[in-house]
Amino acid sequence: MLMTVRIKLFFLLAVASFIAQCPLYAQDEDPAAGTMELTIQSAVALSLTNNALLRAAQRDSQAADFRLKGQKGYWEPAIVVSATYEDQRRENTVKEELSLFTPVLEERNMSYSLAVEGLFLTGARYKIRYTLEDAANNLTNLTFREMAPFESEYASFAGVSITQPILKNVGMRVTRSGIEDAELRRSISRQKLRLETMLTIARTEVAFWNAWYAQQLCDLRKQSLAIANELLEDNQERFKEGKMSEIEVAQARVGAGRRERLWLTARVSLKEAACDLMNAMGVQMNDTELSMKFDEVALENQDIELEKKVQMALSNHPDVLIAEAQIRLGDLRLLVARNQRLPELNLVANYGLNGLGTTERESWDKLNEADYPSWSASCVFRLPLGFDYQGRYVARAAEAEKEKALEGYRAARTDVVNALRTAIERATLLKQMTRALEEEVEIAEMSLESERVLLANGKSTSRRVLEMEEDLSKSRIEYLDVQAGWRKVLVQLDVSDGGMLTRRNLEIWD
């Protein structure tokens, strides 16, 4: 139950921590604008609350916790109560007639039994038993006890029986195999929950940055359209004044039309990106326009050392930890399967006290006097006839499962290292591209302003100005690509090294 409470607390704290940092929805001051400000923290908080796959992983983890608690009751003793009534009349054989002095045996017996059964860690099974038999028959008047026919006599027995396996089913590891299996499955379920949480956050953050990129691109296209429209208006005024040819106006009009189409295309892309973000958050799409806030990310201050991140991933990434648990699970199954192939050899020991009387009380008193003990010891050997096909192939299946787990572990390590290496190389390239693009954008902006001045002085053409503006737009878009790519590669690094939840204070604990 503690694990279930902790899992619930994790999600509550996760959402609360994000909500505390920022409001989920902040309407713009102008209600007519219909915009909605959305931060990355609020987007993640919504996705953690609404994601169905994450809730399913949470339920699976809870179920694994309950299965473990159930397996821990293997040692719990059981009480067995029985009552049997027997009524018979039969002829005796010659031998029985000579010993019982009657040709016919009639008896009416009532037997009561109370026992407690259980299991020790060594695999031994114990049974503590008390029985009381009320025997009434037609023989009681034939003895020297001066009893009438069918007068009851009471026989009681109290004792203990222990059966200790020597080969098959022996040992604490085999006895506790159900608990160890459930613990490993719970560990796997926990890591799946961690992985699903990380992927939910990653999908939401990537969708957020895609929407942010689409929004910034839409703004850039709008700025480009504004420059083209301004150029078109200037050219039209100069044409009316006779200072510019009609071809210059036509070129400006074509440039403005082309940029308007690009702006409309960017708006469609923004709608699609916003829809993807809403899907990631589990929120229904509407006509409200998103306005996303973001914090600047310093490219120089990020830790992207490969060796450090590989060590962290191999000790913390859910895929690697799941593969390790699968190996331990395979070892356990193989151990149990090999044990079950052994022949059964059990040592059985019984000890008890007997009591007999004409009343229940007298029988109990005689039992407590311990004058009539009984004990036995035996050895039972059981070997299946044939070739034990079931045990043999179950063991082979366990060996195959273990090999599969080993291959999965090697594959998980390879995938994690390759993903880290790819993300780090991409991050390094993005750093280099950022420095070059910043300078390129700055030069393109100065070139465009210079060309517009030349056009105003009649020393340039509209085509040339539009070309310069197009070069500036391309540089800005490339720089925007790098910015969005940098933020998404940080998300990839967070997932690849397994440290996403720790960095966000959302780690799931046992």
PEZI-V992004 format. One record per pair of residues at least 24 apart in sequence whose C-alpha atoms are under 8 Angstrom apart, sorted by the first residue. I is the first residue (numbers start at 1). J is the second residue. D is the distance in whole Angstrom. If there is no record, write none. Layout:
i=I j=J d=D
i=I j=J d=D
//
This chain:
i=1 j=65 d=8
i=1 j=66 d=7
i=3 j=62 d=7
i=3 j=65 d=7
i=3 j=510 d=6
i=4 j=61 d=8
i=4 j=62 d=5
i=4 j=65 d=7
i=6 j=509 d=8
i=6 j=510 d=8
i=7 j=58 d=7
i=7 j=62 d=8
i=7 j=508 d=7
i=10 j=506 d=7
i=10 j=507 d=8
i=10 j=508 d=7
i=11 j=48 d=7
i=11 j=49 d=8
i=13 j=506 d=8
i=14 j=45 d=7
i=14 j=48 d=8
i=14 j=505 d=8
i=14 j=506 d=6
i=15 j=45 d=5
i=15 j=46 d=8
i=15 j=48 d=7
i=15 j=49 d=7
i=16 j=45 d=8
i=18 j=42 d=6
i=18 j=44 d=8
i=18 j=45 d=6
i=19 j=45 d=7
i=34 j=288 d=5
i=34 j=289 d=6
i=35 j=288 d=6
i=35 j=289 d=5
i=35 j=290 d=6
i=35 j=291 d=6
i=36 j=288 d=7
i=36 j=289 d=6
i=36 j=290 d=5
i=36 j=291 d=6
i=37 j=290 d=6
i=37 j=291 d=4
i=37 j=292 d=5
i=37 j=293 d=7
i=38 j=290 d=7
i=38 j=291 d=6
i=38 j=292 d=5
i=38 j=293 d=6
i=39 j=292 d=6
i=39 j=293 d=5
i=39 j=294 d=6
i=40 j=205 d=7
i=40 j=208 d=7
i=40 j=292 d=8
i=40 j=293 d=7
i=40 j=294 d=7
i=43 j=204 d=7
i=43 j=205 d=8
i=43 j=208 d=8
i=43 j=281 d=6
i=44 j=201 d=6
i=44 j=204 d=6
i=44 j=205 d=7
i=44 j=281 d=7
i=46 j=281 d=5
i=46 j=282 d=7
i=46 j=283 d=8
i=47 j=200 d=7
i=47 j=201 d=7
i=47 j=204 d=7
i=47 j=280 d=6
i=47 j=281 d=4
i=47 j=282 d=6
i=48 j=197 d=8
i=48 j=200 d=7
i=48 j=201 d=7
i=48 j=281 d=8
i=50 j=281 d=7
i=50 j=282 d=5
i=50 j=283 d=8
i=51 j=200 d=8
i=51 j=280 d=8
i=51 j=281 d=7
i=51 j=282 d=6
i=53 j=196 d=7
i=54 j=193 d=7
i=54 j=196 d=6
i=54 j=197 d=6
i=54 j=200 d=7
i=57 j=189 d=8
i=57 j=192 d=7
i=57 j=193 d=5
i=57 j=196 d=7
i=58 j=193 d=6
i=60 j=189 d=7
i=61 j=186 d=7
i=61 j=189 d=5
i=61 j=190 d=6
i=61 j=193 d=7
i=64 j=182 d=7
i=64 j=185 d=7
i=64 j=186 d=5
i=64 j=189 d=7
i=65 j=186 d=6
i=67 j=182 d=6
i=68 j=179 d=6
i=68 j=182 d=5
i=68 j=183 d=6
i=68 j=186 d=7
i=71 j=178 d=6
i=71 j=179 d=5
i=71 j=182 d=7
i=72 j=179 d=6
i=74 j=119 d=7
i=75 j=118 d=6
i=75 j=119 d=5
i=75 j=120 d=7
i=75 j=121 d=8
i=76 j=118 d=7
i=76 j=119 d=8
i=77 j=116 d=7
i=77 j=117 d=5
i=77 j=118 d=4
i=77 j=119 d=7
i=78 j=116 d=6
i=78 j=117 d=5
i=78 j=118 d=6
i=79 j=114 d=7
i=79 j=115 d=6
i=79 j=116 d=5
i=79 j=117 d=6
i=80 j=113 d=8
i=80 j=114 d=6
i=80 j=115 d=5
i=80 j=116 d=6
i=80 j=117 d=8
i=81 j=112 d=8
i=81 j=113 d=6
i=81 j=114 d=5
i=81 j=115 d=6
i=82 j=112 d=6
i=82 j=113 d=5
i=82 j=114 d=7
i=83 j=110 d=7
i=83 j=111 d=6
i=83 j=112 d=5
i=83 j=113 d=6
i=84 j=110 d=6
i=84 j=111 d=5
i=84 j=112 d=7
i=85 j=109 d=6
i=85 j=110 d=5
i=85 j=111 d=6
i=86 j=110 d=6
i=100 j=139 d=7
i=101 j=142 d=8
i=102 j=139 d=8
i=105 j=137 d=7
i=105 j=138 d=7
i=105 j=139 d=8
i=106 j=137 d=5
i=106 j=138 d=6
i=107 j=135 d=7
i=107 j=136 d=6
i=107 j=137 d=4
i=107 j=138 d=7
i=107 j=150 d=8
i=108 j=135 d=6
i=108 j=136 d=5
i=108 j=137 d=6
i=109 j=133 d=7
i=109 j=134 d=6
i=109 j=135 d=5
i=109 j=136 d=6
i=110 j=134 d=5
i=110 j=135 d=6
i=121 j=171 d=7
i=121 j=172 d=5
i=121 j=175 d=6
i=121 j=176 d=7
i=122 j=164 d=8
i=122 j=170 d=6
i=122 j=171 d=5
i=122 j=172 d=5
i=122 j=175 d=7
i=123 j=164 d=7
i=123 j=165 d=6
i=123 j=169 d=6
i=123 j=170 d=5
i=123 j=171 d=6
i=123 j=172 d=7
i=123 j=174 d=8
i=123 j=175 d=6
i=124 j=162 d=7
i=124 j=163 d=5
i=124 j=164 d=4
i=124 j=165 d=6
i=124 j=170 d=8
i=125 j=162 d=6
i=125 j=163 d=5
i=125 j=164 d=7
i=126 j=160 d=7
i=126 j=161 d=6
i=126 j=162 d=4
i=126 j=163 d=6
i=127 j=160 d=6
i=127 j=161 d=5
i=127 j=162 d=7
i=128 j=158 d=8
i=128 j=159 d=6
i=128 j=160 d=4
i=128 j=161 d=7
i=129 j=157 d=8
i=129 j=158 d=6
i=129 j=159 d=6
i=129 j=160 d=6
i=130 j=156 d=7
i=130 j=157 d=6
i=130 j=158 d=4
i=130 j=159 d=7
i=131 j=156 d=6
i=131 j=157 d=5
i=131 j=158 d=7
i=132 j=156 d=4
i=132 j=157 d=7
i=152 j=358 d=6
i=152 j=359 d=8
i=153 j=356 d=7
i=153 j=357 d=6
i=153 j=358 d=4
i=153 j=359 d=7
i=154 j=356 d=6
i=154 j=357 d=5
i=154 j=358 d=6
i=154 j=359 d=6
i=154 j=360 d=6
i=154 j=363 d=6
i=155 j=354 d=7
i=155 j=355 d=6
i=155 j=356 d=4
i=155 j=357 d=7
i=155 j=363 d=6
i=156 j=354 d=6
i=156 j=355 d=5
i=156 j=356 d=6
i=156 j=363 d=6
i=156 j=364 d=7
i=156 j=367 d=7
i=157 j=352 d=7
i=157 j=353 d=6
i=157 j=354 d=5
i=157 j=355 d=6
i=157 j=367 d=7
i=158 j=352 d=5
i=158 j=353 d=5
i=158 j=354 d=7
i=158 j=367 d=8
i=159 j=350 d=7
i=159 j=351 d=5
i=159 j=352 d=4
i=159 j=353 d=6
i=160 j=350 d=6
i=160 j=351 d=6
i=160 j=352 d=6
i=161 j=348 d=7
i=161 j=349 d=6
i=161 j=350 d=4
i=161 j=351 d=7
i=162 j=348 d=6
i=162 j=349 d=5
i=162 j=350 d=7
i=163 j=346 d=6
i=163 j=347 d=6
i=163 j=348 d=4
i=163 j=349 d=7
i=164 j=346 d=5
i=164 j=347 d=5
i=164 j=348 d=6
i=165 j=344 d=7
i=165 j=345 d=6
i=165 j=346 d=4
i=165 j=347 d=6
i=166 j=344 d=8
i=166 j=345 d=5
i=166 j=346 d=6
i=166 j=347 d=7
i=167 j=339 d=8
i=167 j=342 d=6
i=167 j=343 d=7
i=167 j=344 d=6
i=167 j=345 d=6
i=167 j=346 d=8
i=168 j=339 d=6
i=168 j=340 d=6
i=168 j=341 d=7
i=168 j=342 d=5
i=168 j=343 d=6
i=168 j=344 d=5
i=168 j=345 d=7
i=169 j=339 d=7
i=169 j=340 d=7
i=174 j=335 d=8
i=174 j=336 d=6
i=174 j=339 d=8
i=177 j=332 d=7
i=177 j=336 d=7
i=180 j=332 d=8
i=181 j=329 d=6
i=181 j=332 d=7
i=184 j=325 d=6
i=184 j=326 d=8
i=184 j=328 d=8
i=184 j=329 d=6
i=185 j=325 d=8
i=187 j=322 d=8
i=187 j=325 d=7
i=188 j=321 d=8
i=188 j=322 d=5
i=188 j=325 d=6
i=188 j=326 d=8
i=190 j=508 d=8
i=191 j=318 d=5
i=191 j=319 d=8
i=191 j=321 d=7
i=191 j=322 d=6
i=192 j=318 d=7
i=192 j=322 d=8
i=194 j=318 d=7
i=194 j=501 d=8
i=194 j=507 d=8
i=194 j=508 d=7
i=195 j=318 d=6
i=195 j=319 d=8
i=198 j=495 d=6
i=198 j=500 d=7
i=198 j=501 d=7
i=199 j=495 d=7
i=200 j=280 d=8
i=202 j=491 d=6
i=202 j=492 d=7
i=202 j=495 d=7
i=203 j=280 d=7
i=204 j=277 d=7
i=204 j=280 d=5
i=204 j=281 d=7
i=205 j=488 d=8
i=205 j=491 d=7
i=206 j=488 d=6
i=206 j=491 d=7
i=207 j=273 d=7
i=207 j=276 d=6
i=207 j=277 d=5
i=207 j=280 d=7
i=208 j=277 d=6
i=209 j=484 d=6
i=209 j=487 d=7
i=209 j=488 d=7
i=210 j=273 d=6
i=210 j=484 d=7
i=211 j=270 d=6
i=211 j=273 d=5
i=211 j=274 d=6
i=211 j=277 d=7
i=212 j=292 d=6
i=212 j=484 d=8
i=213 j=480 d=7
i=213 j=481 d=8
i=213 j=484 d=6
i=214 j=266 d=7
i=214 j=267 d=8
i=214 j=269 d=6
i=214 j=270 d=5
i=214 j=273 d=7
i=215 j=267 d=8
i=215 j=270 d=6
i=216 j=480 d=8
i=217 j=266 d=7
i=217 j=477 d=7
i=217 j=480 d=8
i=218 j=263 d=6
i=218 j=266 d=5
i=218 j=267 d=6
i=218 j=270 d=7
i=220 j=473 d=7
i=220 j=476 d=8
i=220 j=477 d=8
i=221 j=259 d=7
i=221 j=260 d=8
i=221 j=262 d=7
i=221 j=263 d=5
i=221 j=266 d=7
i=221 j=473 d=8
i=222 j=260 d=8
i=222 j=263 d=6
i=224 j=259 d=7
i=224 j=469 d=7
i=224 j=473 d=7
i=225 j=256 d=6
i=225 j=259 d=5
i=225 j=260 d=6
i=225 j=263 d=7
i=228 j=252 d=7
i=228 j=255 d=6
i=228 j=256 d=5
i=228 j=259 d=7
i=228 j=466 d=7
i=229 j=253 d=8
i=229 j=256 d=6
i=231 j=462 d=8
i=232 j=256 d=7
i=248 j=461 d=7
i=248 j=462 d=6
i=248 j=463 d=8
i=249 j=462 d=8
i=251 j=462 d=7
i=251 j=463 d=6
i=252 j=462 d=6
i=252 j=463 d=7
i=252 j=466 d=8
i=255 j=466 d=7
i=297 j=487 d=8
i=299 j=431 d=7
i=299 j=486 d=8
i=300 j=431 d=8
i=304 j=424 d=6
i=305 j=424 d=8
i=306 j=420 d=7
i=306 j=421 d=7
i=306 j=424 d=7
i=309 j=420 d=8
i=309 j=497 d=6
i=310 j=416 d=8
i=310 j=417 d=6
i=310 j=420 d=7
i=310 j=497 d=7
i=312 j=497 d=6
i=312 j=498 d=7
i=312 j=499 d=8
i=313 j=416 d=7
i=313 j=496 d=7
i=313 j=497 d=4
i=313 j=498 d=5
i=313 j=499 d=8
i=314 j=413 d=7
i=314 j=416 d=8
i=314 j=497 d=8
i=316 j=497 d=7
i=316 j=498 d=5
i=316 j=499 d=7
i=317 j=496 d=7
i=317 j=497 d=6
i=317 j=498 d=4
i=317 j=499 d=7
i=318 j=498 d=7
i=319 j=412 d=6
i=320 j=409 d=6
i=320 j=412 d=6
i=320 j=413 d=6
i=323 j=405 d=6
i=323 j=406 d=8
i=323 j=408 d=6
i=323 j=409 d=5
i=323 j=412 d=7
i=324 j=405 d=8
i=324 j=409 d=6
i=326 j=402 d=8
i=326 j=405 d=6
i=327 j=402 d=6
i=327 j=405 d=5
i=327 j=406 d=6
i=327 j=409 d=8
i=329 j=402 d=8
i=330 j=398 d=7
i=330 j=399 d=8
i=330 j=401 d=6
i=330 j=402 d=4
i=330 j=405 d=7
i=331 j=402 d=7
i=333 j=398 d=6
i=334 j=395 d=6
i=334 j=398 d=5
i=334 j=399 d=6
i=334 j=402 d=8
i=337 j=391 d=7
i=337 j=394 d=6
i=337 j=395 d=5
i=337 j=398 d=7
i=338 j=391 d=8
i=338 j=395 d=6
i=340 j=391 d=7
i=341 j=388 d=8
i=341 j=391 d=5
i=341 j=392 d=7
i=343 j=381 d=7
i=343 j=382 d=6
i=343 j=383 d=5
i=343 j=384 d=8
i=344 j=380 d=8
i=344 j=381 d=6
i=344 j=382 d=5
i=344 j=383 d=6
i=345 j=379 d=7
i=345 j=380 d=6
i=345 j=381 d=4
i=345 j=382 d=6
i=346 j=379 d=6
i=346 j=380 d=5
i=346 j=381 d=7
i=347 j=377 d=7
i=347 j=378 d=6
i=347 j=379 d=5
i=347 j=380 d=6
i=348 j=377 d=6
i=348 j=378 d=5
i=348 j=379 d=6
i=348 j=380 d=8
i=349 j=375 d=8
i=349 j=376 d=6
i=349 j=377 d=4
i=349 j=378 d=7
i=350 j=375 d=5
i=350 j=376 d=5
i=350 j=377 d=6
i=351 j=375 d=4
i=351 j=376 d=7
i=416 j=496 d=6
i=416 j=497 d=7
i=419 j=496 d=6
i=420 j=493 d=6
i=420 j=496 d=6
i=420 j=497 d=7
i=423 j=489 d=6
i=423 j=492 d=7
i=423 j=493 d=6
i=424 j=493 d=8
i=426 j=489 d=7
i=427 j=486 d=6
i=427 j=489 d=6
i=427 j=490 d=8
i=430 j=482 d=6
i=430 j=485 d=8
i=430 j=486 d=6
i=433 j=482 d=7
i=434 j=479 d=7
i=434 j=482 d=7
i=434 j=483 d=8
i=437 j=475 d=7
i=437 j=478 d=7
i=437 j=479 d=6
i=438 j=479 d=7
i=440 j=475 d=7
i=441 j=472 d=6
i=441 j=475 d=6
i=441 j=476 d=6
i=441 j=479 d=8
i=444 j=468 d=7
i=444 j=469 d=8
i=444 j=471 d=7
i=444 j=472 d=5
i=444 j=475 d=8
i=445 j=472 d=6
i=448 j=472 d=8
//
